[in-house]
Amino acid sequence: MRKLNSAMERFALRHPNFGIANLMLYIIIGNAVMFFLLRMTNGQALQFLGFEWGYVLRGQLWRLVSFIFVPQTLEPFSLILSLYFTWFIGTMLEREWGTPKFNLYYVSGVILTIVTGIVSHYAFGFSMILGTYYVSMSMFLAFAALYPDAQLMLLYIIPVKAKWLALADVALFAVDVIGALFRGSFLNALLPVVALLNFLVFFWCEIADQLSRRRNFARHRNSRQTIQFKSAVRQQRKKEAQQGYRHKCSVCGRTDTEYPDMEFRYCSRCAGYHCFCQDHIFNHEHFKE
């Protein structure tokens, strides 16, 4: 996975002119045109636009592209909001990654969707795919990974951070997969998995590095060589309560409880931690191991 991610990065760097600038603008225009076409035909045109590998083999090659522009809804207000959100997410990703990498991300999601349809055709005899809903959802996961603290409006009124919405989307993916399996719709069960796979290909390095840092932090925190400051403070306070003092001179035995105005210091040249009063800090025999 890491090698594939690195190959994607190298390709994007070596081919700065690859891809279509403002790709999401063209996708949205295509969705709008398709929306009016479906409304004029009362939705009948949909059966000629979805991806179906069997029909592609019969010469209906436009299905390899037309399904990308099938809108997710035919309700005008919901469609406008959906298209705006898609444009916003896509524009932010293209601005962050550059045109080549963003095009790779979107196109690879579409290609994986097509491959899933082909596999479903030969394995289950059905491969009709309407729209790129899960490709758009994987775009949002990418946005949330890059901008986890970005404030988005849930139900257009409640501000929620992108990372929490992304977790909700992953949960929704899982629900869709389980529901599709119960219905026996294996194609609909594969599409969310493929969308997540596309996301993992592009973010595997970041995810693996983050998990590695957390493991190293947990290992370091639980190491015997790591000083547990809170535990050490509690032990020190408990020890002071039992002893009745905090500092005690290693030469004369005077304590800060008996002589509260006297200064006590620790010698850096002695092996271990040894305290001395102000009379012996510079006048004592150094402790050695």
Secondary structure, DSSP 8 states (H G I E B T S, - for coil): -HHHHHHHHHHHHH-TT-S-TTHHHHHHHHHHHHHHHHHHTTTGGGGGTSB-HHHHHTT-TTHHHHGGG--S---HHHHHHHHHHHHHHHHHHHHHH-HHHHHHHHHHHHHHHHHHHHHHHHHHS---B-S-HHHHHHHHHHHHHH-TT-EEEETTTEEEEHHHHHHHHHHHHHHHHHHHHHHT-HHHHHHHHHHHHHHHHHHHHHHHHHHHHHHHHHHHHT-TTS--HHHHHHHHHHHHHHHS-S-B-TTT--BTTT-TTS-EEE-SSSSS--EEETTTSSSS-----
